[in-house]
Amino acid sequence: MEWRVWRQVLATCTEDAPMMGMRLLAGHHLSVEAKPGGAVEITPLP
């Protein structure tokens, strides 16, 4: 992700296992508007 400025972020590595909760999204598309009040949409993949 390119923000055009440096930002410090915390990241977690899980090797090859999905993070908790990610398994619930298997077979779905996740769309997030990363802004206050932004929409979040989860739809099944074809």
Secondary structure, DSSP 8 states (H G I E B T S, - for coil): ---SS---------TTS--TTGGGGTTEEEEE--STT--EEEEE--
